[in-house]
């Protein structure tokens, strides 16, 4: 669910005004009513969330699952408000960056760039700005449907030359641009929890077989660069942490084992996300059924 | 086209086909079965974007080409013919 897509101008005006006059707490307060509306009337959004919720909270009654969906909606609403709060210059968040020295040394010790493997967790758009101090251009591999929101949140149209977008709709899914960016020492951010029609590998997530895109690992193995997992979480009203401490070096021992080893890298990543969801269950905004065999069609 | 150029192009095509079959793990296909004008991606040989990564690596490591020159060059990746022509015109002296 994306409130930006589902809301209207009047709705945004209420949130903006509330944010200006009452701060974050006031704007968050509005969410409880708005999200209740979506919980009752937006069957698509509820259904999209349920694939994750029913696996994350096994054994819950139907009512409790709906309550969990409600909490997930509110959590994403807060994330969107936080994004606007930062972009509009109303305030800032304290950000604790974990693993910064590691990522810095990776970039220092190699002429190549890195692949940053992100997911729909926490508030990566806000926290991504903390990586600006690395002084490298960050390329986001973004589907057109997400472009508008990301451009707004990262000020891409306002002359932010350090953040650029590569569209997966480009020739060959943008891999030439990605390889070029890595070759030039830049950072390429790829979403790891949704395939958007690209090829996938199977991994067990929350007890069931799910399908994850594997392009980040395949590209990293070919380009001989590391994959740095990035996730973030809101830990208090004014504080986030950004964690880039999990680094993977995907390499294939032989061509024959490529598929098998690719599945191993994907499983490792699924494990990282599972640990994250255990700690921050309402900050993984997984509004897509990655367990559905429809994702397998792209293999 | 001079005879040297013809020979060079033929050799590049042969090497390319061998590398594609080996590095892309193309099963049930022999290098000599790939036609020079066969479309590489989508229909034809049926390669995908991840195969493109391997081809870029081949162009870099085996033929000394720069990936930055390949941006917006969809035409280069069309067939063995187009790849070989690009390599012939742009390769550097590397082992």
Interface residues (C-beta under 8 A of the other chain):
Chain A: X171 X172 X173 X174 X175 X176 X177 X179 X180 X183 X184 X198 X199 X215 X218 X219 X222 X223 X255 X256 X258
Chain B: X22 X23 X25 X41 X48 X49 X50 X52 X53 X54 X56 X57 X67 X68 X70 X71 X73 X74 X77
